[in-house]
Amino acid sequence: MSSTIGDYLFWRLATLGARQVLGCTSSSNPFPDGIPILQFPAGTLFIGSVQRNRLTHVDITRYQAIPTRTEIDVFVVSPDAANLAACVTIGWQYYPGRPVVFIQELQHAELRSAADLTAGVPFGAATILTAASTATAQIDSILNTMLYKNKTVYIGISSSMAGVVITVPTAGSAGSGASTGYSVGAGEINAATAAVAMAFIR
């Protein structure tokens, strides 16, 4: 079957237990400690993928999010580079002691490395989705790091990459992705593993 990369990303989060996606759509700041929240010009770019996977987008500048103890924690960050550290701090306020998936909306195909984009922010692993051939394997790899190593992780993706249509095998297809209902080849898995591993090189 066919899916966009953005839909696959939020589908995987939903199947792992995500229920809501936190983000900001206003420059107002509800936090008393003065953590800066920069503006999302038009809300999250991925609202379609969020809603199609029956996730709730919560604008934390307007509403108080109440996460459950068992859900996967997801935070969408604006394209502004200065917003990342601020949103990470806010995310840890909402989810103390728990790993969080931070998804940054990049404005264009990013030429810098994940290590450069996340410098100074203590992510357990980080990756940028830049190739359709490895995107699903990168997503699976980074989410496994979050789940099995209890690490906060970063995924960078542009709106153009999120909209790329890919063919994904249905559940039961032979391959390494049988547990998720998708399969990818060994070459794609190796490339994705290398992309995620590079994030640890500072």
MIMIRO-379039 format. One record per residue (C-alpha): residue number from 1; residue in one letter; x, y, z. Coordinates in nm, 3 decimals, decimal comma, always signed. Layout:
<marmis>
pos/code/u/v/w
NUM/A/X/Y/Z;
...
</marmis>
This chain:
<marmis>
pos/code/u/v/w
1/M/+0,000/+0,000/+0,000;
2/S/+0,099/+0,366/-0,029;
3/S/+0,161/+0,617/+0,246;
4/T/+0,341/+0,946/+0,290;
5/I/+0,650/+0,952/+0,509;
6/G/+0,475/+1,190/+0,748;
7/D/+0,176/+0,956/+0,781;
8/Y/+0,408/+0,662/+0,845;
9/L/+0,593/+0,851/+1,119;
10/F/+0,278/+0,942/+1,310;
11/W/+0,127/+0,599/+1,244;
12/R/+0,428/+0,438/+1,412;
13/L/+0,394/+0,674/+1,708;
14/A/+0,023/+0,590/+1,736;
15/T/+0,087/+0,215/+1,727;
16/L/+0,349/+0,252/+2,002;
17/G/+0,104/+0,429/+2,231;
18/A/+0,108/+0,799/+2,147;
19/R/-0,227/+0,969/+2,205;
20/Q/-0,149/+1,338/+2,176;
21/V/+0,110/+1,559/+2,007;
22/L/+0,214/+1,872/+2,194;
23/G/+0,314/+2,193/+2,021;
24/C/+0,274/+2,571/+2,012;
25/T/+0,073/+2,783/+1,771;
26/S/+0,112/+3,117/+1,947;
27/S/+0,394/+3,335/+2,077;
28/S/+0,218/+3,381/+2,411;
29/N/+0,400/+3,223/+2,702;
30/P/+0,201/+3,039/+2,971;
31/F/+0,510/+2,940/+3,168;
32/P/+0,600/+3,149/+3,474;
33/D/+0,971/+3,080/+3,448;
34/G/+0,992/+3,276/+3,123;
35/I/+1,100/+2,997/+2,890;
36/P/+1,074/+3,151/+2,542;
37/I/+0,825/+2,994/+2,304;
38/L/+0,870/+3,114/+1,948;
39/Q/+0,581/+3,134/+1,708;
40/F/+0,440/+2,870/+1,476;
41/P/+0,321/+3,083/+1,184;
42/A/+0,039/+2,843/+1,089;
43/G/+0,034/+2,567/+1,349;
44/T/+0,204/+2,234/+1,293;
45/L/+0,280/+2,154/+0,932;
46/F/+0,196/+1,792/+1,007;
47/I/-0,159/+1,839/+1,137;
48/G/-0,298/+1,623/+0,856;
49/S/-0,075/+1,328/+0,946;
50/V/-0,153/+1,378/+1,314;
51/Q/-0,529/+1,374/+1,260;
52/R/-0,531/+1,089/+1,009;
53/N/-0,369/+0,872/+1,274;
54/R/-0,632/+0,974/+1,532;
55/L/-0,386/+1,167/+1,745;
56/T/-0,480/+1,488/+1,922;
57/H/-0,272/+1,799/+1,864;
58/V/-0,256/+2,006/+2,184;
59/D/-0,150/+2,370/+2,163;
60/I/+0,013/+2,411/+2,503;
61/T/+0,000/+2,790/+2,477;
62/R/-0,379/+2,759/+2,503;
63/Y/-0,456/+2,429/+2,673;
64/Q/-0,306/+2,221/+2,952;
65/A/-0,197/+1,878/+2,831;
66/I/-0,260/+1,590/+3,068;
67/P/-0,050/+1,292/+2,959;
68/T/-0,126/+0,945/+3,085;
69/R/+0,137/+0,726/+3,248;
70/T/+0,154/+0,482/+2,959;
71/E/+0,142/+0,695/+2,645;
72/I/+0,438/+0,767/+2,420;
73/D/+0,533/+1,132/+2,458;
74/V/+0,557/+1,342/+2,142;
75/F/+0,646/+1,708/+2,093;
76/V/+0,645/+1,894/+1,759;
77/V/+0,896/+2,179/+1,738;
78/S/+0,877/+2,481/+1,506;
79/P/+1,130/+2,530/+1,224;
80/D/+1,310/+2,805/+1,418;
81/A/+1,639/+2,660/+1,544;
82/A/+1,623/+2,865/+1,865;
83/N/+1,294/+2,699/+1,957;
84/L/+1,438/+2,350/+1,994;
85/A/+1,612/+2,392/+2,330;
86/A/+1,313/+2,582/+2,472;
87/C/+1,069/+2,313/+2,362;
88/V/+1,291/+2,039/+2,505;
89/T/+1,283/+2,214/+2,844;
90/I/+0,905/+2,248/+2,822;
91/G/+0,872/+1,885/+2,715;
92/W/+1,065/+1,770/+3,018;
93/Q/+0,831/+1,974/+3,238;
94/Y/+0,536/+1,785/+3,096;
95/Y/+0,708/+1,446/+3,095;
96/P/+0,959/+1,444/+3,383;
97/G/+1,184/+1,142/+3,384;
98/R/+1,031/+1,002/+3,065;
99/P/+1,175/+0,978/+2,713;
100/V/+1,016/+1,213/+2,461;
101/V/+1,014/+1,210/+2,080;
102/F/+1,086/+1,561/+1,948;
103/I/+0,993/+1,613/+1,583;
104/Q/+1,128/+1,932/+1,431;
105/E/+0,961/+2,080/+1,125;
106/L/+1,247/+2,176/+0,896;
107/Q/+1,177/+2,440/+0,633;
108/H/+1,371/+2,270/+0,356;
109/A/+1,591/+1,972/+0,283;
110/E/+1,855/+2,001/+0,554;
111/L/+2,220/+1,985/+0,454;
112/R/+2,354/+2,006/+0,808;
113/S/+2,395/+1,693/+1,017;
114/A/+2,166/+1,594/+1,301;
115/A/+2,459/+1,651/+1,537;
116/D/+2,486/+2,013/+1,421;
117/L/+2,113/+2,079/+1,450;
118/T/+2,093/+1,932/+1,800;
119/A/+2,424/+2,064/+1,938;
120/G/+2,392/+2,143/+2,307;
121/V/+2,072/+1,943/+2,352;
122/P/+2,120/+1,605/+2,525;
123/F/+1,931/+1,372/+2,292;
124/G/+1,997/+1,001/+2,316;
125/A/+1,984/+0,977/+1,937;
126/A/+1,892/+1,203/+1,647;
127/T/+1,824/+1,163/+1,278;
128/I/+1,714/+1,374/+0,981;
129/L/+1,489/+1,216/+0,721;
130/T/+1,633/+1,312/+0,383;
131/A/+1,585/+1,003/+0,165;
132/A/+1,263/+0,817/+0,095;
133/S/+1,452/+0,488/+0,055;
134/T/+1,570/+0,490/+0,419;
135/A/+1,302/+0,698/+0,595;
136/T/+1,091/+0,413/+0,737;
137/A/+1,396/+0,226/+0,863;
138/Q/+1,535/+0,545/+1,021;
139/I/+1,202/+0,606/+1,195;
140/D/+1,190/+0,250/+1,327;
141/S/+1,551/+0,266/+1,445;
142/I/+1,516/+0,597/+1,629;
143/L/+1,190/+0,491/+1,796;
144/N/+1,349/+0,164/+1,907;
145/T/+1,624/+0,369/+2,073;
146/M/+1,358/+0,566/+2,257;
147/L/+1,166/+0,254/+2,362;
148/Y/+1,437/+0,006/+2,452;
149/K/+1,708/+0,242/+2,577;
150/N/+1,469/+0,487/+2,745;
151/K/+1,626/+0,782/+2,562;
152/T/+1,481/+1,112/+2,446;
153/V/+1,521/+1,131/+2,067;
154/Y/+1,504/+1,381/+1,781;
155/I/+1,365/+1,347/+1,430;
156/G/+1,408/+1,628/+1,178;
157/I/+1,186/+1,629/+0,870;
158/S/+1,088/+1,892/+0,614;
159/S/+0,731/+1,930/+0,489;
160/S/+0,845/+1,832/+0,139;
161/M/+0,995/+1,507/+0,269;
162/A/+0,691/+1,439/+0,486;
163/G/+0,472/+1,455/+0,177;
164/V/+0,673/+1,203/-0,027;
165/V/+0,459/+0,901/-0,114;
166/I/+0,624/+0,566/-0,050;
167/T/+0,510/+0,210/-0,104;
168/V/+0,493/+0,009/+0,215;
169/P/+0,418/-0,364/+0,222;
170/T/+0,108/-0,470/+0,410;
171/A/+0,116/-0,672/+0,732;
172/G/+0,243/-1,023/+0,687;
173/S/+0,488/-0,941/+0,407;
174/A/+0,825/-1,110/+0,434;
175/G/+1,104/-0,890/+0,562;
176/S/+1,262/-0,734/+0,862;
177/G/+0,971/-0,504/+0,938;
178/A/+0,711/-0,773/+1,005;
179/S/+0,651/-0,652/+1,360;
180/T/+0,526/-0,316/+1,235;
181/G/+0,345/-0,437/+0,926;
182/Y/+0,611/-0,288/+0,698;
183/S/+0,923/-0,445/+0,556;
184/V/+1,246/-0,298/+0,426;
185/G/+1,558/-0,446/+0,279;
186/A/+1,887/-0,506/+0,454;
187/G/+2,055/-0,224/+0,261;
188/E/+1,799/+0,029/+0,378;
189/I/+1,829/-0,092/+0,738;
190/N/+2,208/-0,064/+0,729;
191/A/+2,188/+0,287/+0,585;
192/A/+1,932/+0,393/+0,844;
193/T/+2,135/+0,244/+1,128;
194/A/+2,440/+0,436/+1,009;
195/A/+2,239/+0,759/+0,988;
196/V/+2,116/+0,723/+1,345;
197/A/+2,460/+0,617/+1,473;
198/M/+2,617/+0,931/+1,324;
199/A/+2,405/+1,137/+1,563;
200/F/+2,618/+1,011/+1,852;
201/I/+2,933/+1,162/+1,699;
202/R/+2,970/+1,512/+1,843;
</marmis>
